Amino acid sequence: MSKRSEFIKKIKEKTVGELTQQSEEMRHDIEKKDITRHFGENQYNVHELKSLKRDRARVLTLLNQKQESNSSVGKESK
């Protein structure tokens, strides 16, 4: 199993709160790495930064899907 499919499997098991927290942590990591790369203090692999951004996008996509499914369940019961 590839790293990407393992990552997707792990995030699918998380709750909305956990996904929100993970998304915020990833956002901080991206900002930190992007700033240090910009100033040349620490040269990160560009691929690593790109991969982190894509992983955060996956988390946000799943988070939105879970929030939509939760809101649609609430609308059906009304």
mmCIF file as gemmi writes it, N, C-alpha and C atoms, coordinates in Angstrom:
data_model
loop_
_atom_site.group_PDB
_atom_site.id
_atom_site.type_symbol
_atom_site.label_atom_id
_atom_site.label_alt_id
_atom_site.label_comp_id
_atom_site.label_asym_id
_atom_site.label_entity_id
_atom_site.label_seq_id
_atom_site.pdbx_PDB_ins_code
_atom_site.Cartn_x
_atom_site.Cartn_y
_atom_site.Cartn_z
_atom_site.occupancy
_atom_site.B_iso_or_equiv
_atom_site.pdbx_formal_charge
_atom_site.auth_seq_id
_atom_site.auth_asym_id
_atom_site.pdbx_PDB_model_num
ATOM 1 N N . MET Axp A 1 ? 0.844 -1.174 0 1 0 ? 1 A 1
ATOM 2 C CA . MET Axp A 1 ? 0 0 0 1 0 ? 1 A 1
ATOM 3 C C . MET Axp A 1 ? 0.892 1.241 0 1 0 ? 1 A 1
ATOM 4 N N . SER Axp A 2 ? 0.543 2.206 -0.819 1 0 ? 2 A 1
ATOM 5 C CA . SER Axp A 2 ? 1.361 3.408 -0.923 1 0 ? 2 A 1
ATOM 6 C C . SER Axp A 2 ? 1.11 4.348 0.257 1 0 ? 2 A 1
ATOM 7 N N . LYS Axp A 3 ? 2.017 5.299 0.42 1 0 ? 3 A 1
ATOM 8 C CA . LYS Axp A 3 ? 1.887 6.253 1.516 1 0 ? 3 A 1
ATOM 9 C C . LYS Axp A 3 ? 0.617 7.079 1.382 1 0 ? 3 A 1
ATOM 10 N N . ARG Axp A 4 ? 0.287 7.427 0.13 1 0 ? 4 A 1
ATOM 11 C CA . ARG Axp A 4 ? -0.898 8.243 -0.094 1 0 ? 4 A 1
ATOM 12 C C . ARG Axp A 4 ? -2.162 7.498 0.321 1 0 ? 4 A 1
ATOM 13 N N . SER Axp A 5 ? -2.294 6.223 -0.066 1 0 ? 5 A 1
ATOM 14 C CA . SER Axp A 5 ? -3.498 5.472 0.293 1 0 ? 5 A 1
ATOM 15 C C . SER Axp A 5 ? -3.56 5.215 1.797 1 0 ? 5 A 1
ATOM 16 N N . GLU Axp A 6 ? -2.419 5.05 2.437 1 0 ? 6 A 1
ATOM 17 C CA . GLU Axp A 6 ? -2.41 4.905 3.89 1 0 ? 6 A 1
ATOM 18 C C . GLU Axp A 6 ? -2.877 6.201 4.552 1 0 ? 6 A 1
ATOM 19 N N . PHE Axp A 7 ? -2.406 7.341 4.031 1 0 ? 7 A 1
ATOM 20 C CA . PHE Axp A 7 ? -2.798 8.635 4.564 1 0 ? 7 A 1
ATOM 21 C C . PHE Axp A 7 ? -4.301 8.842 4.41 1 0 ? 7 A 1
ATOM 22 N N . ILE Axp A 8 ? -4.836 8.516 3.24 1 0 ? 8 A 1
ATOM 23 C CA . ILE Axp A 8 ? -6.263 8.686 2.985 1 0 ? 8 A 1
ATOM 24 C C . ILE Axp A 8 ? -7.078 7.78 3.909 1 0 ? 8 A 1
ATOM 25 N N . LYS Axp A 9 ? -6.615 6.562 4.096 1 0 ? 9 A 1
ATOM 26 C CA . LYS Axp A 9 ? -7.316 5.631 4.981 1 0 ? 9 A 1
ATOM 27 C C . LYS Axp A 9 ? -7.352 6.175 6.412 1 0 ? 9 A 1
ATOM 28 N N . LYS Axp A 10 ? -6.23 6.75 6.871 1 0 ? 10 A 1
ATOM 29 C CA . LYS Axp A 10 ? -6.173 7.294 8.233 1 0 ? 10 A 1
ATOM 30 C C . LYS Axp A 10 ? -7.114 8.477 8.4 1 0 ? 10 A 1
ATOM 31 N N . ILE Axp A 11 ? -7.128 9.39 7.416 1 0 ? 11 A 1
ATOM 32 C CA . ILE Axp A 11 ? -7.961 10.586 7.6 1 0 ? 11 A 1
ATOM 33 C C . ILE Axp A 11 ? -9.449 10.275 7.465 1 0 ? 11 A 1
ATOM 34 N N . LYS Axp A 12 ? -9.802 9.227 6.748 1 0 ? 12 A 1
ATOM 35 C CA . LYS Axp A 12 ? -11.211 8.858 6.622 1 0 ? 12 A 1
ATOM 36 C C . LYS Axp A 12 ? -11.781 8.379 7.949 1 0 ? 12 A 1
ATOM 37 N N . GLU Axp A 13 ? -10.921 7.891 8.827 1 0 ? 13 A 1
ATOM 38 C CA . GLU Axp A 13 ? -11.369 7.383 10.122 1 0 ? 13 A 1
ATOM 39 C C . GLU Axp A 13 ? -11.528 8.496 11.159 1 0 ? 13 A 1
ATOM 40 N N . LYS Axp A 14 ? -11.05 9.698 10.855 1 0 ? 14 A 1
ATOM 41 C CA . LYS Axp A 14 ? -11.068 10.787 11.823 1 0 ? 14 A 1
ATOM 42 C C . LYS Axp A 14 ? -12.407 11.513 11.831 1 0 ? 14 A 1
ATOM 43 N N . THR Axp A 15 ? -12.684 12.16 12.97 1 0 ? 15 A 1
ATOM 44 C CA . THR Axp A 15 ? -13.911 12.946 13.112 1 0 ? 15 A 1
ATOM 45 C C . THR Axp A 15 ? -13.705 14.33 12.516 1 0 ? 15 A 1
ATOM 46 N N . VAL Axp A 16 ? -14.789 15.097 12.441 1 0 ? 16 A 1
ATOM 47 C CA . VAL Axp A 16 ? -14.726 16.449 11.888 1 0 ? 16 A 1
ATOM 48 C C . VAL Axp A 16 ? -13.786 17.322 12.722 1 0 ? 16 A 1
ATOM 49 N N . GLY Axp A 17 ? -13.857 17.203 14.036 1 0 ? 17 A 1
ATOM 50 C CA . GLY Axp A 17 ? -12.994 17.996 14.916 1 0 ? 17 A 1
ATOM 51 C C . GLY Axp A 17 ? -11.522 17.667 14.729 1 0 ? 17 A 1
ATOM 52 N N . GLU Axp A 18 ? -11.231 16.381 14.61 1 0 ? 18 A 1
ATOM 53 C CA . GLU Axp A 18 ? -9.843 15.958 14.406 1 0 ? 18 A 1
ATOM 54 C C . GLU Axp A 18 ? -9.319 16.432 13.049 1 0 ? 18 A 1
ATOM 55 N N . LEU Axp A 19 ? -10.175 16.385 12.026 1 0 ? 19 A 1
ATOM 56 C CA . LEU Axp A 19 ? -9.756 16.848 10.692 1 0 ? 19 A 1
ATOM 57 C C . LEU Axp A 19 ? -9.511 18.358 10.699 1 0 ? 19 A 1
ATOM 58 N N . THR Axp A 20 ? -10.346 19.093 11.415 1 0 ? 20 A 1
ATOM 59 C CA . THR Axp A 20 ? -10.162 20.537 11.512 1 0 ? 20 A 1
ATOM 60 C C . THR Axp A 20 ? -8.834 20.859 12.186 1 0 ? 20 A 1
ATOM 61 N N . GLN Axp A 21 ? -8.544 20.159 13.269 1 0 ? 21 A 1
ATOM 62 C CA . GLN Axp A 21 ? -7.292 20.37 13.993 1 0 ? 21 A 1
ATOM 63 C C . GLN Axp A 21 ? -6.093 20.012 13.112 1 0 ? 21 A 1
ATOM 64 N N . GLN Axp A 22 ? -6.174 18.902 12.405 1 0 ? 22 A 1
ATOM 65 C CA . GLN Axp A 22 ? -5.076 18.488 11.536 1 0 ? 22 A 1
ATOM 66 C C . GLN Axp A 22 ? -4.865 19.491 10.414 1 0 ? 22 A 1
ATOM 67 N N . SER Axp A 23 ? -5.95 20.021 9.868 1 0 ? 23 A 1
ATOM 68 C CA . SER Axp A 23 ? -5.853 21.006 8.805 1 0 ? 23 A 1
ATOM 69 C C . SER Axp A 23 ? -5.132 22.266 9.293 1 0 ? 23 A 1
ATOM 70 N N . GLU Axp A 24 ? -5.464 22.717 10.492 1 0 ? 24 A 1
ATOM 71 C CA . GLU Axp A 24 ? -4.815 23.903 11.051 1 0 ? 24 A 1
ATOM 72 C C . GLU Axp A 24 ? -3.326 23.66 11.307 1 0 ? 24 A 1
ATOM 73 N N . GLU Axp A 25 ? -2.992 22.481 11.818 1 0 ? 25 A 1
ATOM 74 C CA . GLU Axp A 25 ? -1.587 22.149 12.05 1 0 ? 25 A 1
ATOM 75 C C . GLU Axp A 25 ? -0.813 22.117 10.739 1 0 ? 25 A 1
ATOM 76 N N . MET Axp A 26 ? -1.438 21.556 9.714 1 0 ? 26 A 1
ATOM 77 C CA . MET Axp A 26 ? -0.788 21.489 8.401 1 0 ? 26 A 1
ATOM 78 C C . MET Axp A 26 ? -0.609 22.894 7.82 1 0 ? 26 A 1
ATOM 79 N N . ARG Axp A 27 ? -1.605 23.763 8.029 1 0 ? 27 A 1
ATOM 80 C CA . ARG Axp A 27 ? -1.509 25.132 7.54 1 0 ? 27 A 1
ATOM 81 C C . ARG Axp A 27 ? -0.321 25.854 8.184 1 0 ? 27 A 1
ATOM 82 N N . HIS Axp A 28 ? -0.149 25.658 9.487 1 0 ? 28 A 1
ATOM 83 C CA . HIS Axp A 28 ? 0.982 26.275 10.181 1 0 ? 28 A 1
ATOM 84 C C . HIS Axp A 28 ? 2.31 25.729 9.662 1 0 ? 28 A 1
ATOM 85 N N . ASP Axp A 29 ? 2.372 24.428 9.425 1 0 ? 29 A 1
ATOM 86 C CA . ASP Axp A 29 ? 3.591 23.817 8.887 1 0 ? 29 A 1
ATOM 87 C C . ASP Axp A 29 ? 3.918 24.375 7.503 1 0 ? 29 A 1
ATOM 88 N N . ILE Axp A 30 ? 2.899 24.508 6.672 1 0 ? 30 A 1
ATOM 89 C CA . ILE Axp A 30 ? 3.107 25.043 5.32 1 0 ? 30 A 1
ATOM 90 C C . ILE Axp A 30 ? 3.619 26.477 5.388 1 0 ? 30 A 1
ATOM 91 N N . GLU Axp A 31 ? 2.99 27.282 6.234 1 0 ? 31 A 1
ATOM 92 C CA . GLU Axp A 31 ? 3.427 28.677 6.367 1 0 ? 31 A 1
ATOM 93 C C . GLU Axp A 31 ? 4.873 28.761 6.848 1 0 ? 31 A 1
ATOM 94 N N . LYS Axp A 32 ? 5.201 27.957 7.854 1 0 ? 32 A 1
ATOM 95 C CA . LYS Axp A 32 ? 6.552 27.984 8.415 1 0 ? 32 A 1
ATOM 96 C C . LYS Axp A 32 ? 7.594 27.576 7.37 1 0 ? 32 A 1
ATOM 97 N N . LYS Axp A 33 ? 7.307 26.485 6.664 1 0 ? 33 A 1
ATOM 98 C CA . LYS Axp A 33 ? 8.258 26.01 5.659 1 0 ? 33 A 1
ATOM 99 C C . LYS Axp A 33 ? 8.358 26.965 4.483 1 0 ? 33 A 1
ATOM 100 N N . ASP Axp A 34 ? 7.247 27.572 4.116 1 0 ? 34 A 1
ATOM 101 C CA . ASP Axp A 34 ? 7.257 28.5 2.997 1 0 ? 34 A 1
ATOM 102 C C . ASP Axp A 34 ? 8.053 29.761 3.341 1 0 ? 34 A 1
ATOM 103 N N . ILE Axp A 35 ? 7.904 30.251 4.56 1 0 ? 35 A 1
ATOM 104 C CA . ILE Axp A 35 ? 8.64 31.45 4.988 1 0 ? 35 A 1
ATOM 105 C C . ILE Axp A 35 ? 10.134 31.162 5.068 1 0 ? 35 A 1
ATOM 106 N N . THR Axp A 36 ? 10.5 30.038 5.679 1 0 ? 36 A 1
ATOM 107 C CA . THR Axp A 36 ? 11.928 29.732 5.792 1 0 ? 36 A 1
ATOM 108 C C . THR Axp A 36 ? 12.544 29.486 4.417 1 0 ? 36 A 1
ATOM 109 N N . ARG Axp A 37 ? 11.771 28.903 3.506 1 0 ? 37 A 1
ATOM 110 C CA . ARG Axp A 37 ? 12.272 28.679 2.152 1 0 ? 37 A 1
ATOM 111 C C . ARG Axp A 37 ? 12.448 30.016 1.433 1 0 ? 37 A 1
ATOM 112 N N . HIS Axp A 38 ? 11.505 30.929 1.664 1 0 ? 38 A 1
ATOM 113 C CA . HIS Axp A 38 ? 11.563 32.235 1.01 1 0 ? 38 A 1
ATOM 114 C C . HIS Axp A 38 ? 12.809 33.021 1.432 1 0 ? 38 A 1
ATOM 115 N N . PHE Axp A 39 ? 13.123 32.985 2.718 1 0 ? 39 A 1
ATOM 116 C CA . PHE Axp A 39 ? 14.277 33.723 3.21 1 0 ? 39 A 1
ATOM 117 C C . PHE Axp A 39 ? 15.577 32.945 3.108 1 0 ? 39 A 1
ATOM 118 N N . GLY Axp A 40 ? 15.508 31.725 2.654 1 0 ? 40 A 1
ATOM 119 C CA . GLY Axp A 40 ? 16.703 30.93 2.437 1 0 ? 40 A 1
ATOM 120 C C . GLY Axp A 40 ? 17.367 30.442 3.705 1 0 ? 40 A 1
ATOM 121 N N . GLU Axp A 41 ? 16.655 30.524 4.834 1 0 ? 41 A 1
ATOM 122 C CA . GLU Axp A 41 ? 17.233 30.074 6.097 1 0 ? 41 A 1
ATOM 123 C C . GLU Axp A 41 ? 17.429 28.56 6.105 1 0 ? 41 A 1
ATOM 124 N N . ASN Axp A 42 ? 16.461 27.877 5.581 1 0 ? 42 A 1
ATOM 125 C CA . ASN Axp A 42 ? 16.534 26.416 5.562 1 0 ? 42 A 1
ATOM 126 C C . ASN Axp A 42 ? 15.907 25.962 4.255 1 0 ? 42 A 1
ATOM 127 N N . GLN Axp A 43 ? 16.69 25.352 3.419 1 0 ? 43 A 1
ATOM 128 C CA . GLN Axp A 43 ? 16.198 24.947 2.108 1 0 ? 43 A 1
ATOM 129 C C . GLN Axp A 43 ? 15.439 23.622 2.211 1 0 ? 43 A 1
ATOM 130 N N . TYR Axp A 44 ? 14.125 23.718 2.14 1 0 ? 44 A 1
ATOM 131 C CA . TYR Axp A 44 ? 13.296 22.515 2.124 1 0 ? 44 A 1
ATOM 132 C C . TYR Axp A 44 ? 13.129 22.061 0.69 1 0 ? 44 A 1
ATOM 133 N N . ASN Axp A 45 ? 12.919 20.81 0.551 1 0 ? 45 A 1
ATOM 134 C CA . ASN Axp A 45 ? 12.65 20.249 -0.75 1 0 ? 45 A 1
ATOM 135 C C . ASN Axp A 45 ? 11.306 20.795 -1.224 1 0 ? 45 A 1
ATOM 136 N N . VAL Axp A 46 ? 11.264 21.366 -2.404 1 0 ? 46 A 1
ATOM 137 C CA . VAL Axp A 46 ? 10.039 21.939 -2.941 1 0 ? 46 A 1
ATOM 138 C C . VAL Axp A 46 ? 8.963 20.864 -3.058 1 0 ? 46 A 1
ATOM 139 N N . HIS Axp A 47 ? 9.384 19.659 -3.385 1 0 ? 47 A 1
ATOM 140 C CA . HIS Axp A 47 ? 8.442 18.554 -3.496 1 0 ? 47 A 1
ATOM 141 C C . HIS Axp A 47 ? 7.76 18.28 -2.158 1 0 ? 47 A 1
ATOM 142 N N . GLU Axp A 48 ? 8.496 18.398 -1.063 1 0 ? 48 A 1
ATOM 143 C CA . GLU Axp A 48 ? 7.924 18.169 0.261 1 0 ? 48 A 1
ATOM 144 C C . GLU Axp A 48 ? 6.833 19.192 0.564 1 0 ? 48 A 1
ATOM 145 N N . LEU Axp A 49 ? 7.07 20.439 0.217 1 0 ? 49 A 1
ATOM 146 C CA . LEU Axp A 49 ? 6.098 21.495 0.438 1 0 ? 49 A 1
ATOM 147 C C . LEU Axp A 49 ? 4.858 21.265 -0.43 1 0 ? 49 A 1
ATOM 148 N N . LYS Axp A 50 ? 5.074 20.9 -1.67 1 0 ? 50 A 1
ATOM 149 C CA . LYS Axp A 50 ? 3.974 20.625 -2.59 1 0 ? 50 A 1
ATOM 150 C C . LYS Axp A 50 ? 3.143 19.445 -2.092 1 0 ? 50 A 1
ATOM 151 N N . SER Axp A 51 ? 3.808 18.414 -1.608 1 0 ? 51 A 1
ATOM 152 C CA . SER Axp A 51 ? 3.134 17.243 -1.087 1 0 ? 51 A 1
ATOM 153 C C . SER Axp A 51 ? 2.301 17.593 0.149 1 0 ? 51 A 1
ATOM 154 N N . LEU Axp A 52 ? 2.842 18.437 1.016 1 0 ? 52 A 1
ATOM 155 C CA . LEU Axp A 52 ? 2.128 18.855 2.219 1 0 ? 52 A 1
ATOM 156 C C . LEU Axp A 52 ? 0.873 19.652 1.846 1 0 ? 52 A 1
ATOM 157 N N . LYS Axp A 53 ? 0.983 20.503 0.84 1 0 ? 53 A 1
ATOM 158 C CA . LYS Axp A 53 ? -0.179 21.275 0.382 1 0 ? 53 A 1
ATOM 159 C C . LYS Axp A 53 ? -1.251 20.353 -0.187 1 0 ? 53 A 1
ATOM 160 N N . ARG Axp A 54 ? -0.843 19.341 -0.925 1 0 ? 54 A 1
ATOM 161 C CA . ARG Axp A 54 ? -1.807 18.395 -1.492 1 0 ? 54 A 1
ATOM 162 C C . ARG Axp A 54 ? -2.482 17.575 -0.398 1 0 ? 54 A 1
ATOM 163 N N . ASP Axp A 55 ? -1.715 17.171 0.611 1 0 ? 55 A 1
ATOM 164 C CA . ASP Axp A 55 ? -2.292 16.412 1.72 1 0 ? 55 A 1
ATOM 165 C C . ASP Axp A 55 ? -3.316 17.263 2.471 1 0 ? 55 A 1
ATOM 166 N N . ARG Axp A 56 ? -3.005 18.547 2.65 1 0 ? 56 A 1
ATOM 167 C CA . ARG Axp A 56 ? -3.956 19.434 3.331 1 0 ? 56 A 1
ATOM 168 C C . ARG Axp A 56 ? -5.221 19.577 2.491 1 0 ? 56 A 1
ATOM 169 N N . ALA Axp A 57 ? -5.073 19.651 1.185 1 0 ? 57 A 1
ATOM 170 C CA . ALA Axp A 57 ? -6.238 19.726 0.305 1 0 ? 57 A 1
ATOM 171 C C . ALA Axp A 57 ? -7.101 18.478 0.448 1 0 ? 57 A 1
ATOM 172 N N . ARG Axp A 58 ? -6.465 17.332 0.589 1 0 ? 58 A 1
ATOM 173 C CA . ARG Axp A 58 ? -7.214 16.081 0.786 1 0 ? 58 A 1
ATOM 174 C C . ARG Axp A 58 ? -7.995 16.124 2.107 1 0 ? 58 A 1
ATOM 175 N N . VAL Axp A 59 ? -7.342 16.635 3.151 1 0 ? 59 A 1
ATOM 176 C CA . VAL Axp A 59 ? -7.995 16.742 4.452 1 0 ? 59 A 1
ATOM 177 C C . VAL Axp A 59 ? -9.19 17.69 4.36 1 0 ? 59 A 1
ATOM 178 N N . LEU Axp A 60 ? -8.999 18.836 3.706 1 0 ? 60 A 1
ATOM 179 C CA . LEU Axp A 60 ? -10.085 19.809 3.588 1 0 ? 60 A 1
ATOM 180 C C . LEU Axp A 60 ? -11.242 19.264 2.751 1 0 ? 60 A 1
ATOM 181 N N . THR Axp A 61 ? -10.933 18.516 1.71 1 0 ? 61 A 1
ATOM 182 C CA . THR Axp A 61 ? -11.979 17.918 0.876 1 0 ? 61 A 1
ATOM 183 C C . THR Axp A 61 ? -12.809 16.94 1.693 1 0 ? 61 A 1
ATOM 184 N N . LEU Axp A 62 ? -12.145 16.077 2.425 1 0 ? 62 A 1
ATOM 185 C CA . LEU Axp A 62 ? -12.858 15.106 3.253 1 0 ? 62 A 1
ATOM 186 C C . LEU Axp A 62 ? -13.651 15.812 4.352 1 0 ? 62 A 1
ATOM 187 N N . LEU Axp A 63 ? -13.085 16.855 4.931 1 0 ? 63 A 1
ATOM 188 C CA . LEU Axp A 63 ? -13.77 17.624 5.967 1 0 ? 63 A 1
ATOM 189 C C . LEU Axp A 63 ? -15.059 18.23 5.412 1 0 ? 63 A 1
ATOM 190 N N . ASN Axp A 64 ? -14.983 18.82 4.232 1 0 ? 64 A 1
ATOM 191 C CA . ASN Axp A 64 ? -16.174 19.406 3.614 1 0 ? 64 A 1
ATOM 192 C C . ASN Axp A 64 ? -17.217 18.339 3.305 1 0 ? 64 A 1
ATOM 193 N N . GLN Axp A 65 ? -16.784 17.187 2.841 1 0 ? 65 A 1
ATOM 194 C CA . GLN Axp A 65 ? -17.722 16.103 2.547 1 0 ? 65 A 1
ATOM 195 C C . GLN Axp A 65 ? -18.427 15.632 3.811 1 0 ? 65 A 1
ATOM 196 N N . LYS Axp A 66 ? -17.681 15.507 4.897 1 0 ? 66 A 1
ATOM 197 C CA . LYS Axp A 66 ? -18.282 15.064 6.157 1 0 ? 66 A 1
ATOM 198 C C . LYS Axp A 66 ? -19.247 16.115 6.695 1 0 ? 66 A 1
ATOM 199 N N . GLN Axp A 67 ? -18.884 17.391 6.579 1 0 ? 67 A 1
ATOM 200 C CA . GLN Axp A 67 ? -19.765 18.448 7.063 1 0 ? 67 A 1
ATOM 201 C C . GLN Axp A 67 ? -21.052 18.506 6.236 1 0 ? 67 A 1
ATOM 202 N N . GLU Axp A 68 ? -20.941 18.319 4.922 1 0 ? 68 A 1
ATOM 203 C CA . GLU Axp A 68 ? -22.121 18.318 4.07 1 0 ? 68 A 1
ATOM 204 C C . GLU Axp A 68 ? -23.025 17.132 4.385 1 0 ? 68 A 1
ATOM 205 N N . SER Axp A 69 ? -22.432 15.964 4.615 1 0 ? 69 A 1
ATOM 206 C CA . SER Axp A 69 ? -23.244 14.793 4.917 1 0 ? 69 A 1
ATOM 207 C C . SER Axp A 69 ? -23.932 14.953 6.283 1 0 ? 69 A 1
ATOM 208 N N . ASN Axp A 70 ? -23.256 15.589 7.243 1 0 ? 70 A 1
ATOM 209 C CA . ASN Axp A 70 ? -23.869 15.824 8.549 1 0 ? 70 A 1
ATOM 210 C C . ASN Axp A 70 ? -25.007 16.82 8.443 1 0 ? 70 A 1
ATOM 211 N N . SER Axp A 71 ? -24.844 17.864 7.62 1 0 ? 71 A 1
ATOM 212 C CA . SER Axp A 71 ? -25.889 18.859 7.489 1 0 ? 71 A 1
ATOM 213 C C . SER Axp A 71 ? -27.075 18.318 6.697 1 0 ? 71 A 1
ATOM 214 N N . SER Axp A 72 ? -26.828 17.454 5.726 1 0 ? 72 A 1
ATOM 215 C CA . SER Axp A 72 ? -27.923 16.881 4.955 1 0 ? 72 A 1
ATOM 216 C C . SER Axp A 72 ? -28.736 15.898 5.793 1 0 ? 72 A 1
ATOM 217 N N . VAL Axp A 73 ? -28.094 15.227 6.727 1 0 ? 73 A 1
ATOM 218 C CA . VAL Axp A 73 ? -28.811 14.308 7.627 1 0 ? 73 A 1
ATOM 219 C C . VAL Axp A 73 ? -29.74 15.124 8.512 1 0 ? 73 A 1
ATOM 220 N N . GLY Axp A 74 ? -29.299 16.265 8.978 1 0 ? 74 A 1
ATOM 221 C CA . GLY Axp A 74 ? -30.117 17.129 9.823 1 0 ? 74 A 1
ATOM 222 C C . GLY Axp A 74 ? -31.292 17.692 9.057 1 0 ? 74 A 1
ATOM 223 N N . LYS Axp A 75 ? -31.125 18.007 7.793 1 0 ? 75 A 1
ATOM 224 C CA . LYS Axp A 75 ? -32.223 18.563 6.981 1 0 ? 75 A 1
ATOM 225 C C . LYS Axp A 75 ? -33.278 17.513 6.684 1 0 ? 75 A 1
ATOM 226 N N . GLU Axp A 76 ? -32.878 16.258 6.509 1 0 ? 76 A 1
ATOM 227 C CA . GLU Axp A 76 ? -33.834 15.195 6.203 1 0 ? 76 A 1
ATOM 228 C C . GLU Axp A 76 ? -34.761 14.909 7.38 1 0 ? 76 A 1
ATOM 229 N N . SER Axp A 77 ? -34.275 15.083 8.586 1 0 ? 77 A 1
ATOM 230 C CA . SER Axp A 77 ? -35.082 14.774 9.755 1 0 ? 77 A 1
ATOM 231 C C . SER Axp A 77 ? -36.093 15.868 10.074 1 0 ? 77 A 1
ATOM 232 N N . LYS Axp A 78 ? -35.949 17.072 9.49 1 0 ? 78 A 1
ATOM 233 C CA . LYS Axp A 78 ? -36.869 18.18 9.772 1 0 ? 78 A 1
ATOM 234 C C . LYS Axp A 78 ? -38.129 18.066 8.98 1 0 ? 78 A 1
